[in-house]
Amino acid sequence: MSLKQKTIRGLSWAFIDRFANQISQFIFGIILARLLSPAEYGLIGMLAIFFEVADTFVMAGFSEALIRKTDPSEKDYSTVFLVNVVTGIFFYAILCALAPGISWFFNEQQLTPIIWVMGSTIIISALSMVAKIPLTKHMNFKALATISVGANIISGAVAIVLAFKGWGVWSLVWRNVIYAISSTALVFLFSRPKFGLQFSRESFREIFGFGSKLLVSRLFLEFYNNLYYLLIGKFFSARELGLYTRANGYKDMFSRTLHNVIQSVSFPALSEIKNDDARLKNAYRKLVQSTTYLTAILMFGLAACSDNFILGLIGPKWADAIPYLQLLSIVGIFYPLHYINLNILVIKGHSGTHLKVEFLTKIIAVPALLTGYFFGIIPMIICMLFTWILDYLVTSSTSGRLIDYPVKEQILDILPSFLFAIVLGAVVWLAGAAMHFHPLAELLIQVTLGFLFTVTVSNSFRIKPFLEIKEIVLQKFMKKPALSN
């Protein structure tokens, strides 16, 4: 099977995976949001930074190192597995010890037992990280789709039952725990790993030498991303944090999910051609164009119908989240672009440069945090937008030098998608403003209109990213030959 065929097959299953996951999470999320309050979501949001940092230490960049390695041995897999589990146990113990202090910091005493229970997910997830690598390395996204969708359905169903029984925030806690247990069990069922329990210092030095730089850069990323939760939870209220958490979650449902789909397929695919710069640039250029086209359309469309999205789906008690969602949607456009550019640094083996760029871009973010502290959440999000634009310019110029794809050329490639998405957003917003129906009915009309407008105009004007995506769909799902451009 050729690289293109493997990539198309991988993308197909990755999209099926994420689509099915998002549909199930979306449905469960709507039901839970109607049953629970913003303050209960805010309690979980307060802990985000602690769990993300712990998970980052457990991963330590080892997954990318093993995926990138041409022929990892059983010793490599076994060494990483043991390190992951020991690290998971260590950080769970630290979280349990810090739990009373975290509760005191936020002035929320119920956080202590929540941390003790939900912290177990760190160890449970550590058990499956290495077992999942062969599935990703060999692009077996059909199995990965089954694992994630199955675990999400099981955990979501249990959480809804608990919420109906009045368990409140604990329904969200047990949703996380049961998801970790279910996904780990399914990973071992599908992967059936054959590595033993042996530790190799040589393997550790080699893999950690590459992964350690990714670890530090990821720590900058996760600390930065979740510092907003920490700031809002400490200086505002659990309710405000709950509103922000829901808005940011809906933004991530499109932006970060799309990035995760493309990342999961593109990283192993591009790693195979890392030594052919001309071929790498051509494949990467198409990736950037298609990603920008999809992300910009989804995010401008979401911003345009945010009011009907919130009011129609989760009700008026979440109405104060509307301006957060509108602004965060625009911020979300730059998330995939930033990290797709960083991927080139990893693929080309420049993990040290990756670390330096992440450090620089997170220093740039300090003004946004200060703005939130002094002026409030909405000015903070506006400042966050300018921060992500600067992040993108830094990363694209750095990665572009490695494959002769300068930032000016990249901007010219993605500008048409941005302009098209702005027009689409205006059309969708005007349609919503002209209607006076139930918010859910208006949302359905806006979504339908946006889809028809996108397909019709993109096809009529033969927008290149649309034609690329259309070719993939026709090849894979319609069983038709590739289009000639």
C-alpha positions as CSV (number, residue, x, y, z in Angstrom):
1,M,0.0,0.0,0.0
2,S,1.4,3.4,-1.0
3,L,1.9,6.3,1.5
4,K,-0.9,8.2,-0.1
5,Q,-3.3,5.2,0.1
6,K,-2.3,4.6,3.8
7,T,-2.8,8.3,4.5
8,I,-6.2,8.4,2.9
9,R,-7.2,5.3,4.7
10,G,-5.9,6.7,8.0
11,L,-7.6,10.0,7.5
12,S,-10.9,8.2,6.7
13,W,-10.9,6.2,9.9
14,A,-9.5,9.1,12.0
15,F,-12.3,11.3,10.8
16,I,-14.8,8.5,11.5
17,D,-13.2,8.1,15.0
18,R,-13.4,11.8,15.8
19,F,-16.8,12.3,14.2
20,A,-18.4,9.4,16.1
21,N,-16.6,10.6,19.3
22,Q,-17.7,14.2,18.9
23,I,-21.3,13.2,18.2
24,S,-21.4,11.0,21.3
25,Q,-19.6,13.5,23.5
26,F,-21.8,16.3,22.1
27,I,-25.0,14.4,22.9
28,F,-23.8,13.4,26.4
29,G,-22.5,16.9,27.0
30,I,-25.8,18.5,26.1
31,I,-27.7,16.2,28.5
32,L,-25.1,16.7,31.3
33,A,-25.0,20.5,30.8
34,R,-28.8,20.6,31.2
35,L,-28.6,18.5,34.4
36,L,-25.6,20.1,36.0
37,S,-24.7,23.7,36.7
38,P,-21.8,25.9,35.4
39,A,-20.3,25.9,38.9
40,E,-20.1,22.0,38.9
41,Y,-18.2,22.2,35.6
42,G,-16.0,24.9,37.1
43,L,-14.9,22.6,39.9
44,I,-13.5,20.1,37.3
45,G,-12.0,23.0,35.4
46,M,-10.0,24.1,38.5
47,L,-8.1,20.8,38.4
48,A,-7.3,20.9,34.7
49,I,-3.8,22.3,35.0
50,F,-2.7,19.7,37.6
51,F,-3.9,16.7,35.6
52,E,-2.6,18.0,32.2
53,V,0.8,18.6,33.7
54,A,0.9,15.1,35.3
55,D,-0.2,13.4,32.1
56,T,2.5,15.3,30.2
57,F,5.2,14.0,32.5
58,V,3.8,10.5,32.1
59,M,3.9,10.7,28.3
60,A,7.3,12.5,28.3
61,G,7.4,12.7,24.5
62,F,8.1,8.9,24.3
63,S,5.2,8.2,22.0
64,E,6.6,10.4,19.2
65,A,10.1,9.0,19.8
66,L,8.9,5.4,19.3
67,I,6.7,6.4,16.3
68,R,9.6,8.2,14.7
69,K,12.0,5.4,15.3
70,T,12.3,3.2,12.3
71,D,12.3,-0.2,14.0
72,P,11.8,0.0,17.8
73,S,12.6,-3.2,19.7
74,E,10.7,-5.0,22.5
75,K,13.2,-3.5,24.9
76,D,12.3,0.0,23.8
77,Y,8.6,-0.7,24.3
78,S,9.1,-2.4,27.7
79,T,11.4,0.4,28.9
80,V,8.9,3.1,28.0
81,F,6.0,1.1,29.6
82,L,7.8,0.8,32.9
83,V,8.8,4.4,33.0
84,N,5.3,5.5,32.2
85,V,3.7,3.4,34.9
86,V,6.3,4.4,37.6
87,T,5.9,8.1,36.6
88,G,2.1,7.7,36.8
89,I,2.2,6.3,40.3
90,F,4.6,9.0,41.4
91,F,2.4,11.9,40.2
92,Y,-0.7,10.3,41.6
93,A,0.9,10.2,45.0
94,I,2.0,13.8,44.6
95,L,-1.5,14.9,43.7
96,C,-3.0,13.1,46.6
97,A,-0.6,14.8,49.0
98,L,-1.2,18.2,47.4
99,A,-5.0,17.8,47.4
100,P,-5.8,19.7,50.7
101,G,-3.5,22.5,49.6
102,I,-5.3,22.8,46.2
103,S,-8.6,22.8,47.9
104,W,-7.4,25.6,50.2
105,F,-6.1,27.6,47.2
106,F,-9.4,27.6,45.5
107,N,-11.4,27.7,48.7
108,E,-13.3,24.6,47.6
109,Q,-13.0,21.8,50.2
110,Q,-14.8,19.2,48.0
111,L,-11.8,19.3,45.6
112,T,-9.8,17.0,47.9
113,P,-11.8,13.8,47.5
114,I,-12.3,14.6,43.9
115,I,-8.6,14.7,43.3
116,W,-8.1,11.4,45.2
117,V,-10.6,9.6,43.0
118,M,-10.0,11.3,39.6
119,G,-6.2,11.1,40.1
120,S,-6.4,7.4,39.5
121,T,-6.9,8.1,35.8
122,I,-3.2,9.1,35.6
123,I,-2.1,5.5,36.5
124,I,-4.8,3.8,34.5
125,S,-4.0,5.8,31.3
126,A,-0.2,5.2,31.8
127,L,-0.8,1.5,31.4
128,S,-2.2,1.9,27.9
129,M,0.1,4.5,26.4
130,V,2.8,2.1,25.0
131,A,0.2,-0.5,24.0
132,K,-1.4,2.2,21.8
133,I,1.8,3.1,19.9
134,P,1.8,0.1,17.5
135,L,-1.7,0.9,16.4
136,T,-0.7,4.5,15.7
137,K,2.6,3.6,14.1
138,H,1.0,1.2,11.7
139,M,-1.9,3.6,11.1
140,N,-4.6,1.2,12.4
141,F,-7.1,3.9,13.0
142,K,-10.0,1.5,12.7
143,A,-9.0,-0.1,16.0
144,L,-8.3,3.3,17.5
145,A,-11.7,4.5,16.5
146,T,-13.4,1.5,18.1
147,I,-11.5,2.1,21.3
148,S,-12.2,5.7,21.8
149,V,-15.9,5.6,20.7
150,G,-16.6,2.6,22.8
151,A,-15.0,4.1,25.9
152,N,-16.8,7.4,25.4
153,I,-20.2,5.8,25.1
154,I,-19.7,3.7,28.2
155,S,-18.4,6.5,30.3
156,G,-21.0,9.0,29.0
157,A,-23.9,6.7,29.7
158,V,-22.8,6.1,33.3
159,A,-22.3,9.8,33.9
160,I,-25.8,10.6,32.7
161,V,-27.3,7.9,35.0
162,L,-25.4,9.4,37.9
163,A,-26.4,13.0,37.0
164,F,-30.1,11.9,36.9
165,K,-29.6,10.4,40.4
166,G,-28.3,13.7,41.7
167,W,-24.6,13.0,42.0
168,G,-23.7,16.4,40.7
169,V,-20.0,17.0,40.1
170,W,-19.3,13.4,40.9
171,S,-21.0,12.3,37.7
172,L,-18.2,14.2,35.8
173,V,-15.6,12.7,38.1
174,W,-16.7,9.1,37.4
175,R,-17.1,9.8,33.7
176,N,-13.3,10.5,33.6
177,V,-12.4,7.4,35.7
178,I,-14.6,5.0,33.7
179,Y,-13.4,6.4,30.4
180,A,-9.8,5.7,31.5
181,I,-10.7,2.1,32.6
182,S,-12.7,1.4,29.4
183,S,-10.2,2.8,26.9
184,T,-7.2,1.0,28.6
185,A,-9.1,-2.3,28.6
186,L,-10.0,-1.9,24.9
187,V,-6.4,-0.9,23.9
188,F,-5.0,-4.1,25.3
189,L,-7.8,-6.1,23.7
190,F,-7.0,-4.7,20.2
191,S,-3.2,-4.2,20.5
192,R,-2.3,-7.3,22.5
193,P,1.3,-6.0,23.1
194,K,4.1,-8.6,23.2
195,F,6.8,-6.7,25.1
196,G,8.0,-7.9,28.4
197,L,8.9,-6.1,31.6
198,Q,12.6,-5.3,31.1
199,F,14.3,-2.0,31.6
200,S,17.1,-1.0,29.3
201,R,19.3,2.0,30.1
202,E,20.4,2.2,26.5
203,S,16.9,2.4,25.3
204,F,15.9,4.9,27.9
205,R,18.9,7.2,27.1
206,E,18.1,7.1,23.4
207,I,14.4,7.7,23.6
208,F,14.5,10.1,26.5
209,G,17.2,12.1,24.7
210,F,14.7,12.9,22.0
211,G,11.5,12.9,24.1
212,S,12.8,15.0,27.0
213,K,12.9,18.2,24.8
214,L,9.3,17.5,23.7
215,L,8.4,16.9,27.4
216,V,9.6,20.4,28.4
217,S,7.9,22.0,25.4
218,R,4.7,20.2,26.2
219,L,4.9,21.4,29.8
220,F,5.1,24.9,28.5
221,L,2.0,24.3,26.3
222,E,-0.2,22.6,28.9
223,F,0.8,25.0,31.7
224,Y,0.0,27.9,29.4
225,N,-3.3,26.5,28.1
226,N,-4.6,25.6,31.6
227,L,-3.2,28.7,33.3
228,Y,-6.4,30.5,32.2
229,Y,-8.4,28.0,34.1
230,L,-6.3,28.6,37.2
231,L,-6.6,32.3,36.8
232,I,-10.4,32.3,36.4
233,G,-10.9,29.7,39.1
234,K,-8.8,31.7,41.6
235,F,-9.8,35.3,40.9
236,F,-13.4,34.9,39.6
237,S,-15.8,32.1,40.5
238,A,-16.6,28.5,39.9
239,R,-19.6,29.7,37.8
240,E,-17.4,31.9,35.6
241,L,-14.9,29.2,35.1
242,G,-17.7,26.7,34.3
243,L,-19.0,29.1,31.6
244,Y,-15.5,29.5,30.2
245,T,-14.9,25.8,30.3
246,R,-18.0,25.0,28.3
247,A,-17.3,27.7,25.7
248,N,-13.7,26.5,25.4
249,G,-14.8,22.9,25.2
250,Y,-17.1,23.6,22.3
251,K,-14.3,25.5,20.5
252,D,-12.0,22.6,21.1
253,M,-14.7,20.2,19.8
254,F,-14.0,21.6,16.3
255,S,-10.5,23.2,16.5
256,R,-8.5,20.8,18.6
257,T,-10.3,17.7,17.4
258,L,-9.6,18.6,13.8
259,H,-5.9,19.1,14.7
260,N,-5.8,15.8,16.6
261,V,-7.2,13.9,13.6
262,I,-4.8,15.5,11.2
263,Q,-1.9,15.1,13.6
264,S,-2.5,11.4,14.3
265,V,-2.3,10.6,10.6
266,S,0.1,13.2,9.2
267,F,2.9,12.7,11.8
268,P,3.6,9.0,10.9
269,A,2.9,9.7,7.2
270,L,5.3,12.7,7.0
271,S,7.9,10.9,9.1
272,E,8.2,8.3,6.3
273,I,9.4,11.0,3.9
274,K,11.4,13.2,6.3
275,N,14.6,12.9,4.3
276,D,13.0,14.0,1.0
277,D,12.6,17.8,1.4
278,A,10.9,18.4,-1.9
279,R,8.3,15.7,-1.3
280,L,7.9,16.7,2.3
281,K,7.3,20.4,1.4
282,N,4.7,19.4,-1.2
283,A,2.8,17.1,1.2
284,Y,3.1,19.6,4.0
285,R,1.8,22.5,1.9
286,K,-1.3,20.6,1.0
287,L,-1.8,19.7,4.6
288,V,-1.6,23.4,5.7
289,Q,-4.0,24.5,3.0
290,S,-6.6,21.8,3.8
291,T,-6.3,22.3,7.5
292,T,-6.8,26.1,7.3
293,Y,-9.7,25.7,4.9
294,L,-11.6,23.3,7.3
295,T,-10.7,25.1,10.5
296,A,-11.5,28.6,9.3
297,I,-14.9,27.5,8.0
298,L,-15.8,25.6,11.1
299,M,-14.6,28.3,13.5
300,F,-16.1,31.4,11.7
301,G,-19.3,29.4,11.3
302,L,-19.4,28.6,15.0
303,A,-18.8,32.2,16.0
304,A,-21.6,33.3,13.7
305,C,-24.2,31.0,15.3
306,S,-22.9,31.0,18.9
307,D,-26.0,32.4,20.4
308,N,-28.3,29.8,18.9
309,F,-25.7,27.1,19.6
310,I,-25.7,27.9,23.4
311,L,-29.4,28.8,23.9
312,G,-30.7,26.0,21.6
313,L,-28.6,23.2,22.9
314,I,-27.9,23.7,26.6
315,G,-30.3,26.4,27.6
316,P,-30.5,30.0,28.9
317,K,-28.6,29.3,32.2
318,W,-25.5,29.1,30.0
319,A,-26.3,32.4,28.1
320,D,-23.4,34.2,29.6
321,A,-21.0,31.8,27.8
322,I,-22.1,33.2,24.3
323,P,-19.5,36.0,24.1
324,Y,-16.8,33.7,25.3
325,L,-17.6,31.2,22.6
326,Q,-17.8,33.9,19.9
327,L,-14.3,35.1,20.7
328,L,-12.7,31.7,21.4
329,S,-13.9,30.4,18.1
330,I,-11.7,32.9,16.3
331,V,-8.8,32.0,18.6
332,G,-9.3,28.4,17.7
333,I,-8.4,29.0,14.0
334,F,-4.7,29.4,14.9
335,Y,-4.3,26.4,17.2
336,P,-4.0,23.7,14.4
337,L,-1.7,26.0,12.3
338,H,0.6,26.6,15.2
339,Y,1.1,22.9,16.0
340,I,1.2,21.7,12.4
341,N,4.2,23.9,12.0
342,L,5.8,22.7,15.2
343,N,5.4,19.1,13.8
344,I,8.0,19.8,11.1
345,L,10.6,20.5,13.7
346,V,9.9,17.1,15.4
347,I,9.8,15.3,12.1
348,K,13.1,16.8,11.0
349,G,14.6,15.9,14.4
350,H,14.9,19.4,15.8
351,S,13.3,18.7,19.2
352,G,15.7,21.3,20.8
353,T,14.4,24.0,18.4
354,H,10.8,22.8,19.2
355,L,11.5,23.5,22.9
356,K,13.0,27.0,22.2
357,V,10.0,28.0,20.1
358,E,7.5,26.8,22.6
359,F,9.3,28.7,25.3
360,L,9.3,31.9,23.3
361,T,5.7,31.6,22.2
362,K,4.5,31.1,25.8
363,I,6.5,34.1,27.0
364,I,4.5,36.1,24.4
365,A,1.3,34.9,26.2
366,V,2.1,36.7,29.5
367,P,0.2,39.9,28.5
368,A,-3.0,37.9,27.9
369,L,-2.8,36.5,31.4
370,L,-2.2,39.9,33.0
371,T,-5.0,41.4,31.0
372,G,-7.4,38.8,32.4
373,Y,-6.3,39.5,36.0
374,F,-6.7,43.3,35.6
375,F,-9.5,43.7,33.1
376,G,-11.6,40.6,33.0
377,I,-12.2,37.5,30.9
378,I,-13.4,39.0,27.6
379,P,-10.4,41.4,27.3
380,M,-8.2,38.4,28.2
381,I,-9.6,36.3,25.2
382,I,-9.1,39.3,22.8
383,C,-5.5,39.5,23.9
384,M,-5.2,35.7,23.6
385,L,-6.2,36.0,19.9
386,F,-3.3,38.4,19.2
387,T,-1.0,36.0,21.1
388,W,-1.9,33.0,18.9
389,I,-1.4,35.1,15.8
390,L,2.2,35.9,17.0
391,D,2.7,32.3,17.9
392,Y,1.8,31.2,14.4
393,L,4.1,33.7,12.8
394,V,7.0,32.5,15.0
395,T,6.4,28.8,14.4
396,S,5.7,29.1,10.6
397,S,8.9,31.1,10.0
398,T,11.0,28.6,12.0
399,S,9.7,25.5,10.4
400,G,9.6,27.1,7.0
401,R,13.3,27.5,6.9
402,L,13.8,23.7,7.2
403,I,11.8,22.8,4.1
404,D,12.1,26.1,2.1
405,Y,8.5,27.1,2.8
406,P,8.8,30.7,4.1
407,V,6.0,32.3,6.2
408,K,5.1,34.7,3.4
409,E,4.4,31.8,1.0
410,Q,2.4,30.0,3.6
411,I,0.3,33.1,4.3
412,L,-0.5,33.5,0.6
413,D,-1.5,29.8,0.5
414,I,-4.0,30.2,3.5
415,L,-5.3,33.7,2.8
416,P,-8.0,32.6,0.4
417,S,-9.5,30.2,3.0
418,F,-9.6,32.9,5.6
419,L,-11.4,35.3,3.2
420,F,-13.9,32.7,2.2
421,A,-14.6,31.7,5.8
422,I,-15.2,35.4,6.8
423,V,-17.8,35.7,4.0
424,L,-19.4,32.4,5.1
425,G,-19.5,33.6,8.7
426,A,-21.2,36.9,7.6
427,V,-23.8,34.9,5.6
428,V,-24.6,32.6,8.5
429,W,-24.8,35.5,11.0
430,L,-27.1,37.5,8.8
431,A,-29.4,34.5,8.3
432,G,-29.6,34.1,12.1
433,A,-30.3,37.8,12.6
434,A,-33.2,37.7,10.1
435,M,-35.0,34.8,11.8
436,H,-37.2,34.8,14.8
437,F,-37.8,31.1,15.5
438,H,-36.8,28.9,18.4
439,P,-33.0,29.0,18.8
440,L,-32.6,25.3,17.9
441,A,-34.6,25.7,14.7
442,E,-32.5,28.8,13.8
443,L,-29.3,26.8,14.5
444,L,-30.4,24.0,12.2
445,I,-31.2,26.5,9.4
446,Q,-27.8,28.3,9.9
447,V,-25.9,25.0,9.7
448,T,-27.7,23.8,6.6
449,L,-27.2,27.2,4.9
450,G,-23.5,27.3,5.8
451,F,-23.0,23.7,4.5
452,L,-24.8,24.4,1.2
453,F,-23.0,27.8,0.8
454,T,-19.6,26.1,1.4
455,V,-20.0,23.3,-1.0
456,T,-21.7,25.3,-3.8
457,V,-19.2,28.3,-3.8
458,S,-16.1,26.1,-3.2
459,N,-17.1,23.8,-6.1
460,S,-18.0,26.7,-8.4
461,F,-14.8,28.6,-7.8
462,R,-12.8,25.4,-7.6
463,I,-11.1,26.3,-4.3
464,K,-8.0,24.0,-4.2
465,P,-8.4,22.7,-0.6
466,F,-12.0,21.8,-1.2
467,L,-11.0,19.9,-4.4
468,E,-8.3,18.0,-2.4
469,I,-10.8,17.0,0.3
470,K,-13.4,16.1,-2.4
471,E,-10.9,13.8,-4.1
472,I,-10.3,12.0,-0.9
473,V,-14.0,11.5,-0.2
474,L,-14.7,10.3,-3.8
475,Q,-11.7,7.9,-3.7
476,K,-12.4,6.4,-0.3
477,F,-16.2,6.5,0.3
478,M,-17.7,6.7,-3.2
479,K,-15.1,4.2,-4.7
480,K,-14.6,6.6,-7.7
481,P,-11.3,7.3,-9.4
482,A,-9.3,10.4,-8.3
483,L,-10.2,13.7,-9.9
484,S,-7.8,15.3,-12.2
485,N,-6.9,18.9,-11.3
